[in-house]
Amino acid sequence: MLESKDKDQLLAIAQALGIKTNARAAKATLINRILETTGGTPSGNGSATPAPAAPELPLDTTPAAAAPAATSRPVAPADATPADTAPGDETPGDEVSADTPAAPVSGSDADVVLGPDGEPLADWEVELLRAGDAPAGDGATAASADRASGDDGDGDGDGEDDDQLGADASGDGSDGGDGDGRSSRRRRRRRNKNRSGDGPQGSDRFEGGSSNEGGQRNQGGQRDRQDRGDRQDREPSDAPGQEPVTVSGYLDLRDEGYGFLRVNGYLSSREDAYIPVKLTRQYGLRKGDHVTGISRPAGRNEKNPALLEIHTVNGADPEKAKNRKRFEDLTALFPDEKLRLENPMDPANMTARIIDLISPIGKGQRGIIVSPPKAGKTTIMKTIATSIEQNHPEVKLIVLLIDERPEEVTDMRRTVKGEVIASTFDRPSDEHTHVAELAIEKAKRMVEQGDDVVIILDGITRLSRAYNLAAPASGRILSGGIDAGALYPPKKFFGAARNVEEGGSLTILATALIETNSRMDDAIFEEFKGTGNMELRLDRKLAERRIYPAIDVDASSTRHEELLFDRKQLQMVWKLRRVLSGLAADGNAAPGLELLVDRLKTFRTNDEFLNEIAKQPSM
């Protein structure tokens, strides 16, 4: 029945058999070449090429000498054409499938296999039934039978060619054979895919088949090359050179439960490790935790590496992180332990000595440094930071610079030994807010462990401006054009400062800008004016007169300063403040500051100065 097929079908059959033909060859020439090739494979007993036993996958052929004996239906003589070998009860499309291997025979006995309807089954139907019971992975794969060739097939080249001929013949038959053949192949593909345990790599064999063993390409050559590229893209992540690596960083947790381990600072990068929800819930991880563990490299369809194991959480056993208290549940107290800034080895440091007397700082203080532009607030911040490092090495110091100049960031990093976290003014607003949130969460986790943490923020005004730009609009606009919802996140940041009864403290000293001719800055300052328990005011007039530090000693104060001084010192400080207040009665802060600086220069320490005040009724 090869004469009934058109030239394209004959070319496809010849190509599947590995026959080198010319596209311009005559139809009769193609038929003769096909018959010559298929007629040269019978076994010595005169029967057609037997099919493999039941464990073999469908449409796979082997020489008759290697096929095991089994009972099957009779086969056609070896010298018969495909039309002569077809049984009478099959459709014309099955006549070509004489080259498709029949079931093996045992001696001269052959049984006809009947279907559910009582009709004899065709060879491909018998093979399909046997393939359904055969285990996956025996013999050649199903892909090598469904395609013209298969990269992963285990059979020889001739067997694969014969399989393709049988598949084409059974699929191009008349009404009965065509639909059943195609549907059976589809079912067979689905069945083998379900049985395959290779995952994405296992399905590649069903998509590929670049050439058979004879070196001939199938008709899907272009798709073949694409499939090979897909297989390279789907290589497993544990390939050579992709070993797991040790990572450490701070956890940036999302509201959905998953998170990323920021390994390069506090901003996102390609090296950040993804942490699934399972690990965050298993160990009770929180945003800002310092986590170390092992991660695997990212797969082809993944943007970030994935964390596999967690070794430590904040330097301790991960199991201990489950039972720790939440920062919000800790008991807040007034600051009762003073952070001494004065250094006896440096009596000329007037900034630290004046702050200790006029506006002392305690552990857990929520202080605000009110400063106009060019009043020296950056210098005062550096002085406070270096003094805390020298006098209180047990305190964890974090300097957070938001919307600052790059040169200021460099200078701060070279001056302060502690951690400096910065987001300069040339960065977007959402980056400012992200860095600030991760920094405050990191500080909270440290306080939960009982550490004393000090955050120096420059400044709360610029942070509020960043939230005003980055946060979604609530629809309520306050004076100065600031959104009402934009003030809540910076208030939450500033309100985290507290002295904890269970141990540990979080001190935040933030700067606020005034006198900038901006109504927004004034509105922000008014919102934060009553939230702090310590206030240090700077005066621009003093800075213009080059009187440093430009501290308004009369306007600066600390709430509950009696908890930071002993009783005798407190009386002397109050006596000093009465004198300074009298000098500033006309609204000029310069006389009081000049007097205080001159008297402090005559004493090496503040204690000596206070003792001298106690001896005299007045200064």
LUMGU-599364 format. One line per 4 residues: number of its first residue (from 1); their letters; for each residue x, y, z of C-alpha. Coordinates in nm, 4 decimals, decimal comma. Layout:
! residues N
NUM) a) X Y Z  ...
***
This chain:
! residues 619
1) mles) 0,0000 0,0000 0,0000  0,3007 0,2320 -0,0298  0,1656 0,3398 -0,3691  -0,1329 0,4999 -0,1915
5) kdkd) 0,0898 0,7399 0,0040  0,2020 1,0724 -0,1334  0,5625 1,1653 -0,1914  0,6018 1,3629 0,1328
9) qlla) 0,4908 1,0653 0,3399  0,7326 0,8390 0,1528  1,0168 1,0849 0,2131  0,9328 1,0907 0,5836
13) iaqa) 0,9322 0,7091 0,6004  1,2613 0,6898 0,4131  1,4186 0,9510 0,6371  1,3005 0,7634 0,9451
17) lgik) 1,4592 0,4442 0,8103  1,7903 0,6205 0,7610  1,7697 0,6012 0,3826  1,9635 0,8742 0,2108
21) tnar) 1,7331 1,0010 -0,0588  1,7037 1,3005 -0,2825  1,3992 1,5199 -0,2528  1,3668 1,5079 -0,6326
25) aaka) 1,3675 1,1289 -0,6486  1,0726 0,9650 -0,8173  0,7977 0,8081 -0,6146  0,8718 0,4619 -0,7531
29) tlin) 1,2365 0,4979 -0,6553  1,1391 0,5834 -0,2998  0,9072 0,2818 -0,2780  1,1789 0,0482 -0,4038
33) rile) 1,4345 0,1837 -0,1598  1,1902 0,1451 0,1290  1,1028 -0,2116 0,0329  1,4688 -0,3034 -0,0087
37) ttgg) 1,5509 -0,1693 0,3349  1,2584 -0,3315 0,5114  1,2979 -0,6620 0,3320  1,6599 -0,7077 0,4454
41) tpsg) 1,5843 -0,7526 0,8167  1,3977 -1,0856 0,8509  1,5390 -1,3600 1,0657  1,6643 -1,6920 0,9455
45) ngsa) 1,3397 -1,8858 1,0032  1,1585 -1,6773 0,7449  0,9432 -1,4713 0,9755  0,9292 -1,0965 1,0137
49) tpap) 1,1407 -0,9267 1,2731  0,9968 -1,0222 1,6101  0,9294 -0,7578 1,8716  1,0921 -0,7549 2,2126
53) aape) 0,9358 -0,9228 2,5090  0,6856 -0,7546 2,7369  0,9440 -0,5621 2,9411  1,0476 -0,3700 2,6276
57) lpld) 0,8749 -0,0409 2,5537  0,6396 -0,0220 2,2516  0,7600 -0,0033 1,8928  1,1157 -0,1096 1,9745
61) ttpa) 1,2673 -0,3755 1,7507  1,5637 -0,6059 1,7866  1,7011 -0,8810 1,5656  1,5108 -1,2062 1,5853
65) aaap) 1,8060 -1,3945 1,7248  1,8090 -1,1741 2,0323  1,4327 -1,1653 2,0923  1,2935 -1,3930 2,3627
69) aats) 1,0340 -1,6530 2,2740  0,6699 -1,5796 2,3412  0,3286 -1,6661 2,2102  0,1791 -1,4267 1,9567
73) rpva) -0,0242 -1,4117 1,6427  0,1218 -1,5489 1,3140  0,3624 -1,3300 1,1241  0,4050 -1,2779 0,7518
77) pada) 0,6762 -1,4390 0,5398  1,0015 -1,2581 0,5110  0,9831 -1,2067 0,1370  0,6341 -1,0602 0,1437
81) tpad) 0,5702 -0,6945 0,0795  0,4094 -0,4814 0,3456  0,0758 -0,5178 0,1692  0,1019 -0,8957 0,1658
85) tapg) 0,1901 -0,9253 0,5306  -0,1098 -0,7334 0,6622  -0,3815 -0,9510 0,8175  -0,7178 -0,9440 0,6537
89) detp) -0,9002 -0,7997 0,9506  -0,6867 -0,4851 0,9682  -0,7326 -0,1557 0,7955  -0,5203 -0,0626 0,4940
93) gdev) -0,3202 0,1678 0,7104  -0,1981 -0,1307 0,9085  -0,0573 -0,3007 0,6027  0,2544 -0,0912 0,6084
97) sadt) 0,2990 -0,1862 0,9705  0,4259 -0,5252 0,8666  0,7654 -0,3752 0,9284  0,6450 -0,2890 1,2762
101) paap) 0,7602 -0,5778 1,4910  0,5027 -0,8353 1,5814  0,5000 -1,0154 1,9111  0,7580 -1,2922 1,9411
105) vsgs) 0,6600 -1,6469 1,8509  0,7382 -1,9706 2,0260  0,7928 -2,2593 1,7913  0,5078 -2,3072 1,5467
109) dadv) 0,2290 -2,2213 1,7911  0,0795 -1,8719 1,7737  -0,2230 -1,7388 1,9568  -0,4359 -1,4534 1,8332
113) vlgp) -0,4828 -1,1867 2,0994  -0,8442 -1,0728 2,1185  -0,9616 -0,7347 2,2343  -1,2577 -0,6471 2,4603
117) dgep) -1,4892 -0,6519 2,1573  -1,3774 -1,0012 2,0569  -1,1906 -0,8806 1,7490  -0,8225 -0,9697 1,6978
121) ladw) -0,5867 -0,6954 1,8036  -0,3377 -0,5434 1,5670  0,0339 -0,5689 1,6364  0,0572 -0,2131 1,7655
125) evel) -0,2394 -0,2744 1,9962  -0,0702 -0,5846 2,1398  0,2504 -0,3881 2,1933  0,0530 -0,1067 2,3566
129) lrag) -0,1037 -0,3500 2,6032  0,2361 -0,4949 2,6864  0,3899 -0,1495 2,7269  0,1226 -0,0604 2,9792
133) dapa) 0,2412 -0,3430 3,2064  0,6122 -0,2985 3,1402  0,8168 -0,1053 3,3945  0,9435 0,2364 3,2934
137) gdga) 1,3056 0,2543 3,1976  1,3420 -0,0977 3,0459  1,4846 -0,0940 2,6996  1,4643 0,2138 2,4875
141) taas) 1,2580 0,5029 2,6065  0,9167 0,5851 2,4747  1,0510 0,9016 2,3256  1,2740 0,7064 2,0870
145) adra) 0,9638 0,5274 1,9611  0,7504 0,8367 1,9261  1,0094 1,0422 1,7415  1,2199 0,9729 1,4404
149) sgdd) 1,5272 0,9581 1,6634  1,6132 0,9989 2,0315  1,9227 1,1243 2,2034  1,8628 0,8983 2,5012
153) gdgd) 1,7451 0,5826 2,3284  1,9187 0,2592 2,4227  1,8394 0,0533 2,1128  2,0467 0,0399 1,7968
157) gdge) 1,9923 0,2613 1,4978  1,8109 0,0047 1,2844  1,5616 -0,0707 1,5553  1,4792 0,2964 1,5981
161) dddq) 1,4306 0,3346 1,2245  1,1944 0,0400 1,2147  1,0014 0,1831 1,5050  0,9531 0,5116 1,3254
165) lgad) 0,8300 0,3330 1,0136  0,5764 0,1392 1,2149  0,4576 0,4487 1,3937  0,4168 0,6397 1,0691
169) asgd) 0,2370 0,3540 0,9059  -0,0020 0,3002 1,1911  -0,0719 0,6707 1,2230  -0,1346 0,7333 0,8518
173) gsdg) -0,3813 0,4569 0,7944  -0,7531 0,4724 0,7272  -1,0266 0,5902 0,9625  -0,9777 0,3280 1,2288
177) gdgd) -0,6020 0,3129 1,2408  -0,5306 0,6832 1,2127  -0,7246 0,8056 1,5128  -0,6379 0,5101 1,7325
181) grss) -0,2707 0,5307 1,6468  -0,2385 0,8988 1,7299  -0,4456 0,8767 2,0458  -0,2497 0,5749 2,1634
185) rrrr) 0,0771 0,7582 2,1152  -0,0541 1,0521 2,3122  -0,1667 0,8209 2,5917  0,1674 0,6465 2,5846
189) rrrn) 0,3523 0,9779 2,6174  0,1418 1,0839 2,9129  0,1873 0,7463 3,0792  0,5644 0,7504 3,0412
193) knrs) 0,5866 1,1105 3,1610  0,3941 1,0183 3,4730  0,6168 0,7181 3,5338  0,9354 0,9160 3,4813
197) gdgp) 1,0989 1,0364 3,8002  1,3574 1,2604 3,6393  1,1626 1,5840 3,6704  1,2372 1,8458 3,4067
201) qgsd) 1,5365 1,6526 3,2854  1,3263 1,3397 3,2353  1,0842 1,5157 3,0033  1,3633 1,6346 2,7781
205) rfeg) 1,3800 1,2978 2,6112  1,0243 1,3369 2,4919  1,0993 1,6731 2,3346  1,4338 1,6046 2,1758
209) gssn) 1,5819 1,3525 1,9378  1,8294 1,5472 1,7355  1,9322 1,2560 1,5112  1,9229 0,8802 1,4963
213) eggq) 2,2300 0,6610 1,5194  2,2822 0,6882 1,1471  2,3324 1,0603 1,1862  2,0109 1,1702 1,0095
217) rnqg) 1,8103 1,4608 1,1482  1,4361 1,4460 1,1886  1,1974 1,6984 1,0431  1,1955 1,9026 1,3633
221) gqrd) 1,5616 1,9995 1,3456  1,5042 2,3565 1,4517  1,2873 2,2514 1,7423  1,5522 1,9911 1,8189
225) rqdr) 1,8200 2,2545 1,8670  1,5878 2,4575 2,0840  1,5179 2,1536 2,3004  1,8867 2,0933 2,3502
229) gdrq) 1,9194 2,4527 2,4652  1,6311 2,4015 2,7062  1,8007 2,0968 2,8512  2,1104 2,3022 2,9179
233) drep) 1,8968 2,5657 3,0876  1,7374 2,3044 3,3081  2,0586 2,1563 3,4412  2,0336 2,0683 3,8090
237) sdap) 2,1806 2,3188 4,0480  2,4109 2,0599 4,2035  2,6225 2,0347 3,8896  3,0021 2,0595 3,9272
241) gqep) 3,1009 2,4073 4,0388  2,7602 2,4712 4,1963  2,8337 2,3503 4,5487  2,6476 2,5052 4,8449
245) vtvs) 2,8208 2,8024 5,0034  2,8175 2,9608 5,3483  2,6284 3,2903 5,3692  2,5534 3,5414 5,6423
249) gyld) 2,3529 3,8593 5,6542  2,0497 4,0353 5,7922  1,7029 3,9013 5,7301  1,4681 4,1238 5,5330
253) lrde) 1,1332 3,9612 5,6077  0,8230 4,0279 5,4001  0,4650 4,0402 5,5202  0,3896 3,7170 5,3322
257) gygf) 0,6275 3,5212 5,5560  0,9242 3,4673 5,3265  1,2339 3,6825 5,3232  1,5796 3,7484 5,1834
261) lrvn) 1,9155 3,7378 5,3532  2,0903 4,0649 5,2684  2,4528 3,9617 5,2345  2,5852 4,2900 5,0918
265) gyls) 2,4721 4,5521 5,3387  2,1060 4,6383 5,3733  2,0045 4,6733 5,0081  1,8953 4,3988 4,7722
269) sred) 2,1454 4,2283 4,5428  2,1722 3,9185 4,3252  2,3685 3,7372 4,5950  2,0896 3,7652 4,8549
273) ayip) 1,9661 3,4233 4,9683  1,5959 3,3467 4,9574  1,4515 3,2151 5,2848  1,1239 3,0222 5,2479
277) vklt) 0,8290 3,0511 5,4812  0,9046 2,7072 5,6242  1,2401 2,8149 5,7694  1,1116 3,1452 5,9039
281) rqyg) 0,8313 2,9701 6,0909  1,0466 2,6771 6,2012  1,2990 2,8997 6,3800  1,0749 3,1974 6,4551
285) lrkg) 1,2858 3,4342 6,2485  1,2137 3,8066 6,2562  1,3108 4,0985 6,0420  1,6591 4,2217 6,1258
289) dhvt) 1,7928 3,8880 6,2533  2,1550 3,8152 6,1694  2,1475 3,4684 6,0158  2,4303 3,2410 5,9036
293) gisr) 2,3781 2,9232 5,7087  2,4312 2,7339 5,3849  2,2661 2,8262 5,0567  2,2568 2,6625 4,7183
297) pagr) 2,3152 2,8610 4,3985  2,0165 2,9910 4,2087  1,8613 2,7731 3,9404  1,7988 2,8822 3,5855
301) nekn) 1,4464 3,0007 3,6656  1,5402 3,1592 4,0005  1,6675 3,5080 4,0677  1,8375 3,4437 4,4016
305) pall) 2,0120 3,1581 4,5795  1,8056 2,9633 4,8310  1,8966 2,9051 5,1942  1,9165 2,5354 5,2826
309) eiht) 2,0324 2,5324 5,6448  2,0494 2,7817 5,9309  2,3472 2,7560 6,1643  2,3121 3,0599 6,3904
313) vnga) 2,0590 3,3338 6,4589  2,2133 3,6492 6,6081  2,5232 3,4483 6,6964  2,3337 3,1889 6,9025
317) dpek) 2,1684 2,8526 6,8530  1,8677 2,8805 6,6185  1,6549 2,6835 6,8646  1,6898 2,9626 7,1213
321) aknr) 1,5360 3,2116 6,8810  1,1976 3,0416 6,9088  1,1401 3,1318 7,2740  1,2655 3,4912 7,2832
325) krfe) 1,0320 3,7715 7,3782  0,9066 4,0210 7,1283  1,0384 4,3758 7,1483  0,6864 4,5155 7,1732
329) dlta) 0,6205 4,3034 7,4831  0,9207 4,4358 7,6767  0,8563 4,6792 7,9621  0,9651 5,0380 7,8908
333) lfpd) 1,1171 5,2499 8,1686  1,2677 5,5947 8,2071  1,6434 5,6059 8,1446  1,8203 5,5566 8,4762
337) eklr) 2,1812 5,4910 8,3707  2,3822 5,7787 8,2322  2,5873 5,7579 7,9149  2,8903 5,9595 8,0211
341) lenp) 3,0365 6,1610 7,7336  3,3094 6,3463 7,9246  3,6560 6,2043 7,8858  3,9011 6,2944 8,1684
345) mdpa) 4,1860 6,2518 7,9224  4,0373 6,5222 7,6981  3,9269 6,8168 7,9154  3,9130 7,0456 7,6110
349) nmta) 3,6148 6,8584 7,4679  3,3591 7,1219 7,5636  3,0765 6,9656 7,3637  3,0752 6,6448 7,5677
353) riid) 3,1149 6,8291 7,8995  2,8327 7,0760 7,8303  2,5944 6,7989 7,7192  2,6692 6,6018 8,0372
357) lisp) 2,5761 6,9050 8,2479  2,2884 7,0640 8,0586  2,1218 6,7772 7,8720  2,2533 6,4408 7,9934
361) igkg) 2,1912 6,1267 7,7894  2,0864 5,7988 7,9499  2,0569 5,4460 7,8212  1,7185 5,4271 7,6544
365) qrgi) 1,6974 5,8000 7,5859  1,4776 5,9319 7,3064  1,6601 6,2503 7,2245  1,6112 6,5051 6,9519
369) ivsp) 1,8784 6,7491 6,8395  1,7043 7,0602 6,7076  1,9277 7,2454 6,4698  1,9033 7,5087 6,1974
373) pkag) 2,1240 7,4667 5,8920  2,4983 7,5281 5,9381  2,4815 7,5196 6,3153  2,7321 7,2362 6,3597
377) ktti) 2,4957 6,9435 6,4234  2,7152 6,7013 6,2279  3,0151 6,7897 6,4433  2,8125 6,7410 6,7598
381) mkti) 2,6903 6,4037 6,6337  3,0455 6,2866 6,5682  3,1508 6,4051 6,9134  2,8680 6,2136 7,0794
385) atsi) 2,9462 5,8996 6,8782  3,3190 5,8986 6,9542  3,2588 5,9740 7,3232  3,0185 5,6816 7,3580
389) eqnh) 3,2684 5,4510 7,1881  3,5478 5,5557 7,4214  3,3566 5,5547 7,7495  3,1076 5,2723 7,6852
393) pevk) 3,2616 5,0018 7,4676  2,9831 4,7620 7,5696  2,7288 4,9734 7,3799  2,6473 4,8805 7,0194
397) livl) 2,6677 5,2021 6,8182  2,4863 5,2523 6,4875  2,5071 5,5778 6,2918  2,2235 5,6091 6,0403
401) lide) 2,2614 5,8794 5,7759  1,9544 5,9416 5,5597  1,9567 6,1748 5,2582  2,3022 6,3031 5,3482
405) rpee) 2,5890 6,4199 5,1310  2,8342 6,1475 5,0194  3,1353 6,3309 5,1618  2,9630 6,3490 5,4998
409) vtdm) 2,9157 5,9724 5,4884  3,2828 5,9150 5,4130  3,3916 6,1478 5,6927  3,1616 5,9763 5,9420
413) rrtv) 3,2889 5,6310 5,8486  3,6465 5,7422 5,8966  3,5693 5,9043 6,2308  3,3426 5,6475 6,3951
417) kgev) 3,4510 5,2917 6,4611  3,0943 5,1670 6,4912  2,8629 5,0741 6,2091  2,7640 5,3533 5,9712
421) iast) 2,4533 5,2888 5,7603  2,3946 5,5489 5,4925  2,1654 5,6304 5,2030  2,2832 5,9443 5,0277
425) fdrp) 2,0603 6,2127 4,8790  2,1129 6,0844 4,5232  1,9320 5,7602 4,6064  1,5533 5,7123 4,5718
429) sdeh) 1,3180 5,7690 4,8628  1,2121 5,4056 4,8918  1,5772 5,3150 4,9479  1,5939 5,5634 5,2362
433) thva) 1,2914 5,4082 5,4026  1,4065 5,0513 5,3420  1,7484 5,1102 5,4977  1,5971 5,2839 5,7992
437) elai) 1,3438 5,0068 5,8612  1,6026 4,7307 5,8424  1,8384 4,9225 6,0728  1,5761 4,9760 6,3432
441) ekak) 1,4635 4,6137 6,3221  1,8227 4,5021 6,3622  1,8522 4,7194 6,6735  1,5313 4,5717 6,8169
445) rmve) 1,6650 4,2183 6,7772  1,9803 4,3191 6,9627  1,7766 4,4690 7,2468  1,5760 4,1464 7,2727
449) qgdd) 1,9052 3,9754 7,3524  1,9775 4,2239 7,6314  2,2231 4,4515 7,4497  2,2485 4,8276 7,4892
453) vvii) 2,2131 4,9898 7,1466  2,2576 5,3538 7,0471  2,1293 5,4829 6,7119  2,2326 5,8294 6,5977
457) ldgi) 1,9980 5,9337 6,3180  2,0625 6,2216 6,0831  1,7937 6,3107 6,0422  1,4304 6,2531 6,1313
461) trls) 1,3175 6,5387 5,9053  1,4651 6,3882 5,5912  1,3339 6,0454 5,6857  0,9830 6,1883 5,7142
465) rayn) 1,0229 6,3538 5,3762  1,1275 6,0203 5,2273  0,8201 5,8481 5,3687  0,6062 6,1312 5,2343
469) laap) 0,7322 6,0512 4,8847  0,7502 5,6730 4,9081  0,4391 5,5887 5,1098  0,1003 5,5741 4,9354
473) asgr) -0,1137 5,8816 4,9816  -0,3823 5,8594 5,2480  -0,5790 6,1554 5,1151  -0,5269 6,3736 5,4236
477) ilsg) -0,2757 6,6531 5,3801  -0,1371 6,8381 5,6808  0,0148 7,1817 5,6973  0,3146 7,2128 5,4696
481) gida) 0,1904 6,9542 5,2212  0,2910 6,6458 5,4185  0,0635 6,3447 5,4081  -0,0857 6,2424 5,7413
485) galy) 0,0022 5,8768 5,6855  0,3655 5,9580 5,6099  0,4361 6,0583 5,9699  0,3456 5,7254 6,1269
489) ppkk) 0,6536 5,5221 6,0133  0,9097 5,7780 6,1386  0,7151 5,8106 6,4636  0,7295 5,4334 6,4991
493) ffga) 1,1028 5,4488 6,4364  1,1601 5,7234 6,6934  0,9250 5,5667 6,9458  1,1253 5,2435 6,9531
497) arnv) 1,3779 5,4060 7,1881  1,3281 5,2838 7,5432  1,4953 5,1505 7,8525  1,3906 4,7889 7,9003
501) eegg) 1,3210 4,6467 8,2433  1,4093 4,2920 8,1334  1,7563 4,4064 8,0284  1,8964 4,6065 7,7412
505) slti) 1,8096 4,9474 7,6044  1,7653 5,1293 7,2763  1,8807 5,4898 7,2635  1,7925 5,7052 6,9629
509) lata) 1,9360 6,0516 6,9074  1,7782 6,2099 6,5996  1,8302 6,5482 6,4419  1,5440 6,7745 6,3337
513) liet) 1,5810 7,0728 6,1047  1,4227 7,4092 6,1797  1,4461 7,7576 6,0298  1,4708 7,6206 5,6758
517) nsrm) 1,1915 7,8410 5,5348  0,9976 7,5210 5,4701  0,6552 7,4754 5,6222  0,6936 7,1011 5,5855
521) ddai) 1,0059 7,0959 5,8036  0,8310 7,3049 6,0664  0,5301 7,0714 6,0624  0,7540 6,7672 6,1013
525) feef) 0,9340 6,9229 6,3962  0,6067 7,0122 6,5658  0,4933 6,6504 6,5311  0,8089 6,5195 6,6994
529) kgtg) 0,8484 6,8011 6,9484  0,6708 6,6298 7,2344  0,7726 6,2708 7,1599  1,1280 6,2862 7,2917
533) nmel) 1,2433 6,2934 7,6523  1,5636 6,4845 7,5808  1,6178 6,7944 7,3675  1,9397 6,9608 7,2614
537) rldr) 1,8935 7,2930 7,0810  2,1512 7,4617 6,8631  2,1520 7,8329 6,7868  2,2426 7,9714 6,4467
541) klae) 2,3412 8,3097 6,5913  2,6021 8,1423 6,8075  2,7388 7,9594 6,5057  2,7510 8,2812 6,3061
545) rriy) 2,9544 8,4391 6,5864  3,1794 8,1298 6,5753  3,0959 8,0331 6,9308  3,1189 7,6539 6,9387
549) paid) 2,9552 7,4355 7,0401  2,6538 7,6455 6,9404  2,4314 7,4985 7,2129  2,1436 7,6978 7,3534
553) vdas) 2,2071 7,5990 7,7151  1,8873 7,7554 7,8442  1,6554 7,5791 7,5936  1,8240 7,2367 7,6191
557) strh) 1,7086 6,9909 7,8842  1,6362 6,6291 7,9724  1,3193 6,4920 8,1269  1,3650 6,3172 8,4626
561) eell) 1,7272 6,4193 8,4847  1,7121 6,3378 8,8554  1,7466 5,9712 8,7542  2,0814 6,0435 8,5884
565) fdrk) 2,2457 6,2578 8,8617  2,2999 6,1817 9,2256  2,1280 6,4158 9,4697  2,4286 6,6392 9,5370
569) qlqm) 2,5138 6,6809 9,1704  2,1499 6,7501 9,0870  2,1397 7,0432 9,3296  2,4544 7,1920 9,1778
573) vwkl) 2,3195 7,1488 8,8226  1,9976 7,3259 8,9144  2,2003 7,6091 9,0678  2,4003 7,6368 8,7458
577) rrvl) 2,0874 7,6441 8,5336  1,9395 7,9281 8,7403  2,2454 8,1382 8,6682  2,2415 8,0552 8,2969
581) sgla) 1,8698 8,1277 8,2739  1,9244 8,4721 8,4217  2,1905 8,5511 8,1629  1,9564 8,4482 7,8799
585) adgn) 1,6622 8,6552 8,0003  1,6901 8,8914 7,7034  1,6723 8,6024 7,4564  2,0428 8,6016 7,3780
589) aapg) 2,2099 8,2679 7,4483  2,5642 8,3900 7,3880  2,6426 8,5322 7,7370  2,5412 8,2151 7,9172
593) lell) 2,7363 7,9873 7,6816  3,0471 8,2045 7,6953  3,0383 8,2102 8,0760  2,9963 7,8339 8,0960
597) vdrl) 3,2797 7,7635 7,8540  3,5150 8,0005 8,0354  3,4472 7,8428 8,3769  3,4781 7,4868 8,2418
601) ktfr) 3,8208 7,5617 8,0993  3,9506 7,6274 8,4501  3,8600 7,2756 8,5699  3,9718 6,9444 8,4291
605) tnde) 3,6473 6,7621 8,5032  3,2822 6,8433 8,5544  3,2924 6,7048 8,9081  3,5546 6,9613 9,0062
609) flne) 3,3425 7,2317 8,8479  3,0282 7,1260 9,0383  3,2202 7,1062 9,3644  3,3371 7,4628 9,3116
613) iakq) 2,9784 7,5726 9,2527  2,8770 7,4135 9,5832  3,1365 7,6191 9,7697  3,0136 7,9519 9,6395
617) psm) 2,6728 8,1055 9,6863  2,6894 8,2258 9,3287  2,9203 8,1986 9,0314
***
